[in-house]
Amino acid sequence: MMTNSLISTKPDVVAQFSTNKALSVNAHTNTDVNKINNRFPASLPKPWLAQWNDDLEQKTPLARIEWTMENLPSQFVLSSSFGIQSAVMLHMMTQVDANIPVLLTDTGHLFPETYQFIEALAERLKLNLHVFSAVESAAWQLAKYGEQWAQDDEALKQYNRKNKVEPLERGLSELNCGTWFSGVRRQQTTHRQGLPVVSILRGRFKVHPIIDWSNKDVHQYLTKHDLPYHPLWEQGYVSVGDVHSTKPLTLGMDESETRFGAGQRECGLHTDGDGI
């Protein structure tokens, strides 16, 4: 079994991480419970991250996962949207750690096919699935705020924060996560083109094992391991999120137009912020 401590030649990082985490917990009791806290020490030398990423860029996704589990702090968690190509990371990670917690944020507005996909993959891969949702149910929010996703940028930001960012952060905290894995790829959005293999986001290490994979790489992996795309792939969907903000790719459309009408595609989960 791989060790879960930081590199032994850098013990000061362990001490800083532990001290900062404790201070954050104390500070959190004196702030708004909805505020997202940064727990990682801001003094982490940037050259370390740069060197790590220079080395990791040359490694395979599996080697990146193994390096992470040997050198970065546990608990390790995989976040998944159970989107079009999510079977890749779910399969890859569970081959390394069959019991890794898989964190899903359920907005209450997912496609029926997405819930079916979740059930199928959870059973097939024996996933250690943890589902987190907003404090207020989808129906309650609709009655209270209306269709925030269809109002304006500020309303959409609030919707994303309540239904995606806050449940994710709550889940990572309850799972005592020190490092989380994500299957985002540079080919997906403009923002993601600039993402490294490993970064620090909202106080935790965040690792992207397949960040440099193309759609062809994804297809080859799914085919090799007899894994499915999301059921809506066959209906022309190239990205799947909430029912109200997702549509299939049709002739003359750019892929970016399939989510939020070509508006802001980053909901805040993978950015250093709290929404769009």
SVG drawing of the C-alpha trace seen along z (x, -y; Angstrom):
<svg xmlns="http://www.w3.org/2000/svg" viewBox="-43 -40 58 45">
<polyline fill="none" stroke="black" stroke-width="0.4" points="0.0,0.0 1.4,-3.4 2.2,-5.9 0.1,-9.0 2.6,-11.5 4.3,-14.4 7.8,-14.1 10.1,-13.3 12.6,-15.9 10.1,-18.6 8.8,-18.1 8.1,-21.8 5.2,-21.5 3.5,-18.8 3.8,-21.1 2.5,-24.1 -0.4,-22.2 -1.4,-20.8 -1.0,-24.1 -2.9,-26.0 -5.7,-23.5 -6.2,-23.8 -6.2,-27.6 -8.7,-27.5 -11.1,-25.3 -10.9,-27.7 -11.4,-30.7 -14.3,-29.0 -16.4,-29.1 -16.2,-32.9 -17.3,-33.4 -20.3,-32.8 -20.8,-29.0 -21.2,-29.4 -17.8,-31.0 -15.2,-28.9 -12.0,-28.8 -8.5,-28.5 -6.7,-26.1 -3.4,-25.6 -0.5,-27.8 0.0,-30.7 3.8,-30.4 4.1,-27.1 7.0,-27.9 5.8,-28.1 9.0,-26.6 8.0,-23.3 4.7,-23.2 6.4,-24.2 9.0,-21.4 6.4,-18.8 4.4,-19.8 7.4,-19.8 8.1,-16.2 4.4,-15.1 3.9,-16.4 6.2,-13.6 4.3,-10.9 1.3,-8.8 -2.0,-9.3 -1.4,-6.1 2.1,-7.3 0.6,-10.7 -1.9,-9.0 0.8,-6.8 3.1,-9.8 0.2,-11.7 -0.6,-8.9 3.0,-8.6 3.7,-12.3 0.6,-14.3 -1.6,-14.3 -4.5,-12.0 -7.5,-11.5 -7.7,-11.1 -11.1,-11.7 -12.3,-11.6 -14.9,-14.0 -17.1,-13.0 -20.0,-14.6 -20.9,-11.2 -20.7,-13.1 -20.1,-11.9 -16.6,-10.5 -16.6,-10.0 -16.2,-6.3 -12.5,-6.8 -11.5,-8.3 -13.9,-6.2 -12.3,-3.1 -8.7,-4.3 -8.9,-5.4 -10.6,-2.4 -7.9,-0.2 -5.4,-1.9 -7.6,-2.2 -10.9,-0.2 -12.3,-2.0 -11.4,-5.6 -14.3,-7.9 -16.2,-9.2 -17.9,-12.5 -20.9,-13.6 -22.7,-16.9 -26.4,-16.4 -28.2,-19.6 -31.5,-17.8 -31.7,-18.9 -29.7,-16.1 -31.0,-14.1 -32.8,-10.9 -30.2,-9.2 -27.5,-10.6 -29.0,-9.0 -29.3,-5.7 -25.6,-6.1 -24.7,-6.7 -26.5,-3.5 -25.0,-1.4 -21.4,-2.5 -21.7,-2.4 -22.8,1.2 -20.3,2.3 -17.2,0.6 -18.4,1.1 -18.0,-2.6 -17.6,-4.1 -20.1,-6.8 -20.8,-9.9 -23.6,-12.2 -23.9,-15.8 -26.6,-18.3 -27.6,-21.9 -29.1,-22.5 -32.3,-23.6 -33.9,-21.1 -34.2,-21.9 -38.0,-22.3 -37.6,-24.6 -35.0,-26.8 -37.3,-27.0 -40.2,-28.3 -38.0,-30.7 -35.7,-32.1 -37.2,-31.1 -35.1,-29.8 -31.8,-31.4 -29.9,-29.8 -32.1,-31.7 -32.0,-35.2 -28.6,-36.9 -24.9,-36.2 -25.2,-37.1 -28.2,-34.8 -26.4,-32.0 -23.4,-32.5 -25.6,-32.2 -27.2,-29.0 -23.7,-27.5 -22.4,-28.4 -25.4,-26.9 -25.7,-23.7 -22.2,-22.9 -19.4,-24.7 -20.8,-24.6 -21.9,-20.9 -18.5,-20.0 -16.6,-21.8 -18.8,-20.4 -18.2,-16.9 -14.5,-17.3 -14.4,-18.6 -16.6,-15.7 -14.4,-13.2 -11.3,-14.9 -9.9,-15.4 -6.3,-16.6 -6.0,-15.8 -8.7,-15.4 -8.6,-14.0 -10.6,-15.4 -11.0,-14.2 -11.0,-17.7 -9.0,-18.0 -7.4,-20.9 -9.4,-20.2 -12.7,-20.9 -12.7,-24.7 -10.6,-27.8 -10.0,-28.0 -8.9,-24.4 -6.3,-24.9 -4.1,-26.6 -4.5,-24.0 -1.4,-22.0 -1.4,-18.4 -1.3,-19.4 -2.4,-22.7 -3.8,-24.1 -7.5,-25.0 -9.4,-26.4 -6.9,-24.9 -6.4,-21.4 -4.2,-19.8 -6.1,-19.1 -4.7,-16.6 -5.8,-16.1 -4.3,-12.8 -5.8,-13.0 -5.4,-16.8 -3.6,-16.4 -5.7,-13.7 -7.6,-14.2 -11.1,-12.9 -9.3,-10.2 -7.3,-9.1 -10.6,-9.0 -12.3,-6.9 -9.4,-4.5 -9.4,-4.0 -13.2,-3.4 -13.0,-0.9 -10.0,1.0 -11.7,1.5 -15.2,2.0 -16.5,-1.1 -19.6,-3.1 -20.1,-6.7 -23.0,-8.5 -26.3,-7.3 -26.9,-10.7 -23.7,-10.5 -25.7,-8.5 -28.2,-11.4 -25.5,-14.0 -24.6,-15.3 -20.9,-16.0 -21.2,-17.4 -23.9,-16.8 -24.8,-18.8 -28.2,-20.0 -31.2,-19.5 -31.9,-23.2 -28.4,-24.2 -27.4,-21.4 -28.3,-20.6 -27.0,-18.3 -24.4,-19.3 -26.1,-20.0 -24.9,-21.1 -23.3,-24.6 -22.8,-24.6 -19.6,-24.9 -19.1,-22.5 -19.1,-25.4 -22.6,-26.3 -24.0,-23.0 -23.7,-24.3 -25.2,-27.6 -25.9,-28.8 -22.1,-29.4 -22.0,-31.5 -19.7,-30.9 -19.0,-27.1 -17.1,-27.1 -19.5,-26.8 -16.8,-27.4 -15.9,-23.8 -12.6,-23.9 -11.8,-27.6 -10.4,-29.6 -13.6,-31.3 -17.2,-30.7 -19.0,-30.5 -18.8,-32.2"/>
</svg>
